[in-house]
Amino acid sequence: MFSSLFSFSMLCTRPQRALLHTCALRNQIRHKQSQTKFYRLKAISKAVLTSAEQETEGFMWKGSKDFDTYLSWEEPGLYCEAPKGSGVQWFFADFGPKASSLPPILLLHGVPAYSYMWRNVVPDLVAAGRRCIVVDLPGFGNSTMTQVGEGGFNYTIEDYVSAMSSLVESLELDKTRFEIVAHGLLGGTVGALWGARNPGQVSKLILMNTPLDKKSAGEIPKSLQPLLNPFTAAIFCQNPLNVVGNPIEGAGPYALDVNDQAVYLKPTLADGNAGFIAIAVMKELKKNGAKAVEEAVRLLSKDDAPEVEILWGASDNWLGESPPSVPKVTTNVKIINGAGHFTPEDWSEKVAKALLGQQFQ
C-alpha cells in the first residue's frame, strides 16, 4: 500500500505532493491526539471511580459525615416524606436565618446533578441574610431511590409536582411566600410548573438554563440519549460515568475537578436503582416535557403569575447560548458569560450575585 502511495505521489506535481504530505501529517497528529485523549480519559475515569467508591455509606454532600464541618454551616441534612405515606423521602438542608424578613429561597437542582451543585452559591446567599433550603429530588443525591412505581411514585413530572406540594407543606413554606430557584431539564421544569400553578405562594420564580419551548423541552441531550434505547439502556445506566459524570462535564466549557465528579457519582454507586431511575426520568422528559413546559409558559404569561427571572449560562452545550424569546416570560433575562448548562457549578459567584440582585460582569 505504501509503495502504491509512493508511486502515486511521484506522478503528482510538487504542490500536490506537498498537499498529500500535509494531509498525512495531520492524520498522524490527529491519531496521536486521539490516543492521548483516550488514555487521559481512561486515567481520569479510573481516578474518579476509585475516589467515588470510597465511603459510599453515610455521605452527605462531600462524601463524609463531616458535612457541616466541610461547609462551615451548622445544620446537617434532614429528610421529609412527600407525598405523605408514600415512603418517598426527600433530602433537604435548611440554612440561614429562619426569622428573616426576606422570603426564603427553595433551590431545585437539575438532572443528573443533585443539591451538591449549590454548595458554592448558598454561603453567599446566607451571608446576605437569606434563608436557603436545598433539596434532592427523589431519585437523586441523598433522597431515597425507591424502585419505579413503588409507593405510587413513577418519577413522572406530575409525580414530582404533586410531591412538591407535600414538601412545601412539610417545610412550612406554605405559611409564607417564597422564591423558587429551579435549574435544568427536570428541576427547572418541575419548579416552573409548580410555581405557575401556585402563583399565590411564590414571590419570585428564577429559572436557570431551563427549557422554555417545545423544541428544547422534548429534546434529550446527546450524552443521555442512550438511556432511551430499549436495547442498551439497561447496560448503559450501570456505569455512573455514563449517567452522571460525563453528561455534567460535557454540558459546559470546563472539566470537572476529579473530587467533585466523584461526589456527583457517589449516590449512583450507593444505590443500584439510580440508573433505572435515570432511564424513567429521561423517558418522561422525552414524552411529557414539552407538554409540561407549554402549560407552565401559558400560566406564567397571565397577569397573576409570579415574577419570573431567567438566568442563563451562555456556554450551554445542551440548550444553547440564550433562552428562546417567550412573551411575558423572558422579559427579565440575565446572561452569565463563561458558564455552561450547570451554571452554579461553573461560576457560582456570578450566580449568587444575580440571585441577590447585584451587578456582575
N, C-alpha and C positions, 0 to 999 in steps of 0.2 A: 504493500500500500504506500509505504514511504517513497519507494522508487518511482511509483506512478505519479505521486505528487511532485517529486523532484523533476521528472521528465516534463510534466505539465507546466511547471514553473519556468522551465528553460524555454518553452515556447511563448511565454508571455513577454511583454515589454518590461522595461525596468520599473516604471511606475506601478504596473500591475503586480510585479514580483514584490515590490515594497509593500503594496496593499495586502498581499497574501501573507507576508511575514508579520505585518502588524496585526492582522486578524488572528493568526496562530498564536502570537504572543499574548494578545488579550484573552484568548481562550485558556491559555496556560495560567494566567494570573487569576482569572475567574475561578478556575478549577481549584487552585491553591487557596483562594479566599473562601470558597465554599467548604473545603476540607477544614480550614482553620475555624470557621464559624461552627461547623458541625461538632468539632472536638470541644470548642469553647462551650457550646450549649450543653453538650453531654456532661462536661465537668460541672457547670453551674447546676444542672438538674440534679446531679448526684449530691452536691453540697446542700441544695435546698431540701431535698427529701431526707437526707441524713439529719439535718437540723430540725425539720418538722416532725420527724418520728420520735424525737426526744420529748419527754414529759407531755405526752398527749392526754394524760389524765389530769383533771383539775385545772385546766388552763382558763384564763380569763381573756385578757387582750394580748398579753405578752408571753404566754406560754407558761406561766407560773402563778402560784397563789399570792405572789407579791404584787398583785395587780395594782393595789392602791399606792404602794411604795413607788413602783415604777413611774406612775403617772403623777406622783406628788399630789394626789387627791385623797380625800379622806374616806370615801364610801365605796365598798365593794359592790359588785353587781348583784342584782336580785332577780327573782322570777315571778311572773304572774301568769295565771291561766286565762287564756282568751281564745275562743269563747269559753265561758264558764262551763265546767262539766265535760269538756272535750278531751282533756288530757294534753292539750297543746300548750306548752309553756314558752312564753316569751322572755328572753333575757333582756334586762334593761339596767341602766346605770343612771342615777339621778344626781346631778352636780349643780352647785351654785346655790344662791340664797332662795329659800322657799317663800320668804315673805317679800320678795321683790315687787315693786310697783309695776315693773315691766312684764309683759306677757312671757310665759315660759316658752321654750323652743323645743319642739319634738323633732328629732333628726332621724330620717329613714334612709338607710343605705341602698346602694344599687346592687345589681347582680353581676358577677358572682361573689362580690365582696361581702363584708359584714361590718359591724359597728367600729371595727378597728380603723376604718378609713377616716373616722372623725377625730382620731387621737390627738392630732396637732392643731385642730380647729377649736375644740371645746375649751381648752385652757384660756385662750384669748377671749372667748365669749364670757366665761365665768369671771375673768379678771375685770371685765366691763360691767359686772353686776347682773349678768343674765343667768337664769336657771335653765339648764340644758338636760334633756332626757334623751339618751341614745338607746335604741333598741336593736335587737337582731330579729329580722323577720323569721317566722317559723321555717325551718329547713336550712337555716344559715347560721354560721357563727356558733354562739353558745346556746341558742334556743334549741329546744328538743326537735329531733328529726324523726318524727313518727312516720311509719310507712304510709304511702299514698292511700288515702281512704280511711285510715284509722282515726277513730273519733269523729268521723264525718268530715275530715279535712282533706281535701284533694289538691291543695296548692293551686287553686284557681284564683283569678283576680277577685272574683266575688267572695271567695273564702277569706282572702286577706282583708278586703274592705270590711266585711262583716265582723271579722275578728278584731279589727282595729277599733271598732265601736266599743267592744268589750274592754279592750286595752285602755282606751281613753277613760272609761268609767272606773276601771280598777286603779288607775293612776290619779284619779280625782281631777283630771283635766277638764271634765265636763262641767265643773263648777266655775270655770273661768274661760275667757277666750285665750287662745294660744296660737303661736306661729308654728307652721309646718315647714321644715326644710326637707325636701324629698329629692332623691337622686336616681337617675338612670332608668333603665328599662322597666324594672319591677318596682323599686321604691318610689320612683317618680310617678309611674302610672297609678299605683295604689294611693299615694298621697294626693295626687291631683284629683282622682275620682272621689275619695273620701272628703276632701276639702270642698269640692264642688257640690257635693250632696249635703254638706253640713255647714253652710255659709255663716250661720249664726254663731258657731263655735270657733271659727278660725278668723283671727285678726289679720293674718297675712300668710300667703302661700308662696313659698320660694321654691321654684322648680329648677333643678340643676342638671343640665345635659339630659333632658327628658324628652322622649318622643312627643311631638305636638301635632302630627298629622298622620293620616292613614298609612302613607308610604313607610315612614320611619318606624311607626308602631308595629307594623306587621312584618318587619324585616329583621331577621336574626343575624347578628354579626357572624362573619365567615368563620371565625375561630370556634364558635359554639354551634355551628350548623350540623356537625357530626352527631350531636345529641338528638337530632330529628330523624336520623337514618335508622329505620327499624331493624336493619341487618347488623349494624356495627355499634349502635348507641350503647348497648349493654356492656360492651368491651371497652369502648372509648371512655365511658364515665368512671371506670375503675381507676384511672390514672388521675390523681388530683392536679397534676400539672396541666392536663388537658382541660379540666373543668374549671379550674380556678387560676393557677399561676400564669399560664401563657396568655389567656384572654385578658387578664388585668394589665399585664405588661404590654401586650400588643395594642391596647386601646388608646395609647398615648405616645408621646415622644421620648419618654425616659425609660431606662431599665430600672426595675425594682431592686432595692437592696436585698441581698440574699436572706438576711434575717427577717426582713419584713415579709418577703414572699413566703418564708417558712411559716410565719404566723398565720398568713392567709390560708395556708394548706392544712393547718392543724385540725380544724373542725372536720374537714373531709376525711382525713386519716383516722379521726377518732370515731367515726360512725359510718358503717357500711351503707346506710340508707342515703347518704348525701348525694352520691352520683345519680341514683334513681330519682331523687327529688329534683335534681337539676334537669333531668330529662322531662319530667312532668311540667316543670316551670317553663322550659323553652317551648314545649308543645302548646301550653296555654297561651303564652305571649304570641306565638305564631297564629293561633286560632282566634283569640279574642282580644288581643292587644289593641288592634285598630278600633274595634267597637268601643272599648273602654275609653280610649283617648278621645274618640268622637263625642261620646257623652260628656266627658269632663270639659272639653273645649266648649261645647254648646252651653253647659251650665255656667261656666266661668265667664261667658260673654254676656250674661244677664246683669241687670243693674244691681241686684242684691248680692252679687258674688263677692267673695273676699278680695282684698287687694292681691294682685299677682305680680311677682317679680321673677325674671328669668336670669339665671347665672349660667354662663356658657364658656367652657374651656374651648379655645379656638383651634386646638390641635387634636380634636376628637376624631379618631380613626373609625369610629362606629357611626356617628350621626352627622358628621360634617363640621365645618368651621363656624357655622352660625345657625341659629334656630330658624325654622320657617316663619314667614310672616302670618300671624293669626290675629285678625281684628279683635280689639278689646282684651286680648290675652298677652300679646307680645309688645305692649306699649312701653314697658319698662324693662329693657334688656341691658345686662352688664356683661361685656365680653372680657374674659380673663385670658389674655395672651400668654403663651408659654405653657399652658395646661392642656391636658388631653381630656378624655372622657371622664376619668376618675380625678376630677379637678381637686378635691381635698387632698388627694394623695400627691399630686404634682405640685400644687402651690397653695399650701394651707394658709399662709399669711394673707394672700390676696382674698381668699375665700372668707376668712374671718373678718377682714375689713369690709368686704362687701355686705356681709350679714349684719354688721354693726352700722351700716350706712356711711362708712368712712370712704374717703377717696383712696384710690390705689392706682398704680401705673401698670 
